Amino acid sequence: MLMKAIADEALSWRQSLEEGLQPAIVAVLQGGIQIDVLKLSQVSFHGIRIEGKMGGNSCVMFAHQSSVQMLCHAIEIKEEAPQRSIGFIWPDKEVHI
């Protein structure tokens, strides 16, 4: 299960980050399109639904898992903004990291 594997990796990485940092994921698609990920869902056996922001605007992208690369990076937690979670959804579970 791709979503479970990514969620497990993100959770493990979050626990190793220094205080004041949290993980963020950028989905990089063919053509260089980049989406700041808020939620990843398994849609079919090989399909992914990516909910996020592109250029500050909300978007949803449906893609084959082989056409997407995920970059996980650390961002600073800002006091004026609440801690941001990333949602992972597969057929029998939903988790937020």
Backbone as CSV, one residue per row, in Angstrom:
resi,resn,N_x,N_y,N_z,CA_x,CA_y,CA_z,C_x,C_y,C_z
1,MET,0.835,-1.190,0.000,0.000,0.000,0.000,0.875,1.247,0.000
2,LEU,0.848,1.978,-1.078,1.687,3.164,-1.216,1.347,4.221,-0.160
3,MET,0.062,4.512,0.050,-0.315,5.563,1.003,0.152,5.220,2.413
4,LYS,-0.015,3.965,2.820,0.425,3.559,4.158,1.938,3.694,4.284
5,ALA,2.673,3.299,3.257,4.137,3.394,3.296,4.584,4.849,3.398
6,ILE,3.961,5.734,2.630,4.322,7.158,2.681,3.951,7.743,4.044
7,ALA,2.770,7.400,4.558,2.337,7.903,5.872,3.292,7.433,6.969
8,ASP,3.687,6.161,6.927,4.627,5.634,7.928,5.959,6.375,7.873
9,GLU,6.461,6.619,6.661,7.733,7.337,6.503,7.620,8.774,7.010
10,ALA,6.522,9.456,6.675,6.335,10.847,7.111,6.241,10.932,8.634
11,LEU,5.524,9.992,9.250,5.403,9.978,10.714,6.762,9.735,11.366
12,SER,7.497,8.779,10.853,8.827,8.485,11.388,9.735,9.702,11.263
13,TRP,9.673,10.371,10.120,10.524,11.540,9.902,10.103,12.688,10.817
14,ARG,8.782,12.898,10.985,8.288,13.963,11.876,8.867,13.797,13.281
15,GLN,8.901,12.563,13.762,9.393,12.294,15.114,10.882,12.587,15.262
16,SER,11.618,12.598,14.156,13.059,12.851,14.224,13.421,14.319,13.998
17,LEU,12.438,15.153,13.643,12.721,16.566,13.387,12.973,17.329,14.683
18,GLU,13.764,18.375,14.570,14.014,19.245,15.715,12.723,19.962,16.105
19,GLU,12.654,20.382,17.355,11.493,21.127,17.830,11.329,22.393,16.995
20,GLY,10.092,22.739,16.690,9.814,23.934,15.900,9.738,23.672,14.408
21,LEU,9.946,22.401,14.000,9.854,22.034,12.587,8.773,20.984,12.396
22,GLN,8.178,20.973,11.213,7.189,19.968,10.862,7.392,19.574,9.400
23,PRO,6.950,18.361,9.018,7.131,17.954,7.630,6.101,18.604,6.712
24,ALA,6.498,18.801,5.488,5.611,19.245,4.421,5.962,18.404,3.201
25,ILE,4.983,18.167,2.344,5.217,17.373,1.138,4.857,18.204,-0.081
26,VAL,5.721,18.159,-1.075,5.460,18.770,-2.372,5.354,17.627,-3.376
27,ALA,4.233,17.563,-4.100,4.076,16.590,-5.177,4.604,17.235,-6.454
28,VAL,5.528,16.559,-7.111,6.101,17.058,-8.357,5.606,16.151,-9.474
29,LEU,4.867,16.752,-10.420,4.275,15.991,-11.509,5.028,16.240,-12.809
30,GLN,4.712,15.429,-13.802,5.331,15.601,-15.113,5.106,17.021,-15.595
31,GLY,6.113,17.589,-16.225,6.024,18.966,-16.684,6.459,19.961,-15.627
32,GLY,6.839,19.462,-14.440,7.335,20.345,-13.388,6.269,20.970,-12.510
33,ILE,5.015,20.577,-12.664,3.942,21.112,-11.818,4.208,20.699,-10.373
34,GLN,4.103,21.661,-9.450,4.343,21.386,-8.034,3.109,21.740,-7.215
35,ILE,2.704,20.815,-6.358,1.540,21.015,-5.494,1.977,20.840,-4.043
36,ASP,1.687,21.838,-3.198,1.908,21.716,-1.756,0.791,20.829,-1.211
37,VAL,1.133,19.636,-0.773,0.160,18.598,-0.426,-0.495,18.860,0.928
38,LEU,-1.823,18.782,0.939,-2.596,18.792,2.181,-3.135,17.398,2.478
39,LYS,-3.482,16.642,1.403,-4.049,15.312,1.576,-3.725,14.451,0.358
40,LEU,-3.334,13.208,0.604,-3.103,12.217,-0.448,-4.085,11.075,-0.249
41,SER,-4.765,10.664,-1.312,-5.733,9.572,-1.216,-5.448,8.531,-2.286
42,GLN,-5.600,7.270,-1.906,-5.527,6.203,-2.894,-6.890,6.118,-3.551
43,VAL,-6.944,6.293,-4.880,-8.217,6.317,-5.592,-8.524,4.962,-6.213
44,SER,-7.552,4.330,-6.780,-7.695,2.991,-7.337,-6.385,2.274,-7.046
45,PHE,-6.181,1.139,-7.665,-4.960,0.395,-7.363,-3.703,1.221,-7.629
46,HIS,-3.684,2.002,-8.717,-2.509,2.804,-9.063,-2.784,4.304,-9.066
47,GLY,-3.982,4.723,-8.710,-4.346,6.136,-8.781,-4.149,6.872,-7.468
48,ILE,-3.816,8.160,-7.585,-3.633,9.024,-6.421,-4.445,10.296,-6.623
49,ARG,-5.133,10.720,-5.578,-5.813,12.019,-5.551,-4.988,12.916,-4.646
50,ILE,-4.522,14.031,-5.200,-3.683,14.964,-4.452,-4.493,16.229,-4.209
51,GLU,-4.767,16.538,-2.943,-5.414,17.799,-2.582,-4.343,18.717,-2.037
52,GLY,-4.364,19.968,-2.478,-3.353,20.877,-1.974,-3.501,22.285,-2.488
53,LYS,-2.371,22.966,-2.538,-2.308,24.359,-2.988,-1.268,24.461,-4.096
54,MET,-1.615,25.217,-5.115,-0.699,25.499,-6.205,-0.747,27.000,-6.443
55,GLY,0.362,27.665,-6.197,0.376,29.119,-6.328,-0.559,29.796,-5.345
56,GLY,-0.781,29.173,-4.182,-1.651,29.743,-3.160,-3.126,29.435,-3.340
57,ASN,-3.494,28.769,-4.446,-4.889,28.433,-4.720,-5.142,26.946,-4.500
58,SER,-6.344,26.611,-4.022,-6.704,25.210,-3.797,-6.775,24.459,-5.114
59,CYS,-6.367,23.188,-5.080,-6.448,22.366,-6.285,-6.591,20.899,-5.894
60,VAL,-7.057,20.102,-6.850,-7.131,18.651,-6.725,-6.568,18.076,-8.017
61,MET,-5.664,17.112,-7.897,-5.059,16.467,-9.060,-5.256,14.969,-8.929
62,PHE,-5.688,14.345,-10.018,-5.776,12.891,-10.080,-4.642,12.430,-10.978
63,ALA,-3.844,11.471,-10.519,-2.681,11.048,-11.291,-2.385,9.574,-11.055
64,HIS,-1.684,8.987,-11.992,-1.159,7.634,-11.813,0.060,7.752,-10.908
65,GLN,0.217,6.834,-9.966,1.302,6.950,-8.989,2.685,6.986,-9.629
66,SER,2.845,6.446,-10.832,4.162,6.463,-11.476,4.509,7.826,-12.064
67,SER,3.523,8.732,-12.149,3.781,10.055,-12.738,4.013,11.132,-11.680
68,VAL,4.101,10.726,-10.399,4.250,11.690,-9.307,5.491,11.353,-8.476
69,GLN,6.249,12.391,-8.123,7.343,12.243,-7.166,6.973,13.070,-5.942
70,MET,7.317,12.582,-4.766,7.001,13.282,-3.522,8.286,13.774,-2.864
71,LEU,8.328,15.068,-2.567,9.461,15.652,-1.854,8.983,16.021,-0.460
72,CYS,9.556,15.401,0.550,9.222,15.715,1.934,10.318,16.628,2.468
73,HIS,9.927,17.784,2.993,10.910,18.729,3.519,10.392,19.323,4.818
74,ALA,11.300,19.871,5.602,10.932,20.446,6.899,10.626,21.928,6.738
75,ILE,9.551,22.364,7.408,9.224,23.788,7.441,9.094,24.222,8.897
76,GLU,9.341,25.493,9.117,9.266,26.045,10.466,7.808,26.227,10.872
77,ILE,7.489,25.878,12.116,6.148,26.108,12.654,6.085,27.563,13.087
78,LYS,5.154,28.304,12.508,5.006,29.718,12.849,3.949,29.858,13.930
79,GLU,4.217,30.728,14.891,3.308,30.891,16.030,1.919,31.347,15.610
80,GLU,1.836,32.211,14.586,0.531,32.742,14.194,-0.288,31.742,13.382
81,ALA,0.335,30.677,12.901,-0.376,29.663,12.122,-0.417,28.357,12.912
82,PRO,-1.543,27.657,12.872,-1.619,26.380,13.589,-0.720,25.337,12.925
83,GLN,-0.349,24.319,13.697,0.456,23.238,13.142,-0.318,22.604,11.997
84,ARG,0.351,22.353,10.912,-0.265,21.849,9.691,-0.107,20.334,9.625
85,SER,-1.180,19.621,9.328,-1.075,18.172,9.178,-1.230,17.802,7.707
86,ILE,-0.763,16.612,7.373,-0.910,16.071,6.029,-1.763,14.822,6.170
87,GLY,-2.838,14.725,5.399,-3.727,13.576,5.473,-3.352,12.507,4.463
88,PHE,-3.446,11.240,4.885,-3.212,10.093,4.019,-4.435,9.194,4.119
89,ILE,-5.005,8.835,2.965,-6.238,8.043,2.957,-6.053,6.835,2.046
90,TRP,-6.398,5.666,2.563,-6.472,4.475,1.727,-7.747,3.769,2.112
91,PRO,-8.136,2.693,1.410,-9.485,2.147,1.565,-10.007,1.953,2.983
92,ASP,-9.195,1.499,3.920,-9.742,1.210,5.245,-9.226,2.119,6.352
93,LYS,-8.563,3.229,5.997,-7.987,4.059,7.046,-7.701,5.472,6.552
94,GLU,-7.729,6.421,7.488,-7.299,7.796,7.234,-6.454,8.236,8.420
95,VAL,-5.253,8.748,8.132,-4.376,9.244,9.187,-3.899,10.640,8.830
96,HIS,-3.597,11.424,9.857,-3.057,12.770,9.663,-1.723,12.838,10.386
97,ILE,-0.708,13.247,9.659,0.659,13.305,10.175,1.026,14.759,10.402
